[in-house]
């Protein structure tokens, strides 16, 4: 299967070559009047644009269906509390594995004694939530 972008590029190259051929053709050898040629060129361009637009819409719809199917297969994530202090306490409890619900092999790496920022805490909690590791704790909703 070829990449649609390759097909579009190939089609554009063909159109460019045709245009170049017609532009180099002397007026006396043109088979139709210039007004008709312009109208035919517009019609041809409209047909090509419509086909490209339809193909783009088809691919967009296929992508949308695939994304919806992927979303349907995932459990919804909980909303993290808005308070940074509460989030930090939740992360500390998770690291300590107080509730024993996290896998034993789960580890958290810290940087040379540097404290995590609120954004990093939120990011870690969101990642754990997406993995389903916060489900059922009731602490994060």
ChimeraX attribute file (.defattr): number of C-alpha atoms within 10 A of each C-alpha:
attribute: neighborCount
match mode: 1-to-1
recipient: residues
	/A:1	3
	/A:2	6
	/A:3	8
	/A:4	13
	/A:5	9
	/A:6	10
	/A:7	11
	/A:8	12
	/A:9	12
	/A:10	12
	/A:11	13
	/A:12	12
	/A:13	12
	/A:14	12
	/A:15	13
	/A:16	12
	/A:17	12
	/A:18	12
	/A:19	13
	/A:20	11
	/A:21	10
	/A:22	14
	/A:23	11
	/A:24	9
	/A:25	11
	/A:26	8
	/A:27	12
	/A:28	7
	/A:29	8
	/A:30	12
	/A:31	9
	/A:32	12
	/A:33	9
	/A:34	11
	/A:35	9
	/A:36	11
	/A:37	14
	/A:38	12
	/A:39	11
	/A:40	13
	/A:41	13
	/A:42	12
	/A:43	12
	/A:44	12
	/A:45	13
	/A:46	12
	/A:47	12
	/A:48	13
	/A:49	12
	/A:50	12
	/A:51	12
	/A:52	14
	/A:53	12
	/A:54	12
	/A:55	13
	/A:56	13
	/A:57	12
	/A:58	12
	/A:59	13
	/A:60	12
	/A:61	12
	/A:62	12
	/A:63	12
	/A:64	12
	/A:65	12
	/A:66	12
	/A:67	12
	/A:68	11
	/A:69	11
	/A:70	10
	/A:71	11
	/A:72	10
	/A:73	9
	/A:74	11
	/A:75	12
	/A:76	11
	/A:77	16
	/A:78	16
	/A:79	10
	/A:80	16
	/A:81	14
	/A:82	11
	/A:83	9
	/A:84	15
	/A:85	12
	/A:86	14
	/A:87	20
	/A:88	18
	/A:89	13
	/A:90	18
	/A:91	18
	/A:92	13
	/A:93	13
	/A:94	20
	/A:95	13
	/A:96	11
	/A:97	14
	/A:98	10
	/A:99	9
	/A:100	10
	/A:101	13
	/A:102	17
	/A:103	9
	/A:104	8
	/A:105	6
	/A:106	9
	/A:107	9
	/A:108	8
	/A:109	5
	/A:110	9
	/A:111	7
	/A:112	6
	/A:113	6
	/A:114	7
	/A:115	10
	/A:116	12
	/A:117	11
	/A:118	14
	/A:119	10
	/A:120	12
	/A:121	20
	/A:122	19
	/A:123	12
	/A:124	15
	/A:125	21
	/A:126	19
	/A:127	14
	/A:128	17
	/A:129	19
	/A:130	16
	/A:131	13
	/A:132	16
	/A:133	16
	/A:134	22
	/A:135	17
	/A:136	10
	/A:137	10
	/A:138	8
	/A:139	14
	/A:140	19
	/A:141	13
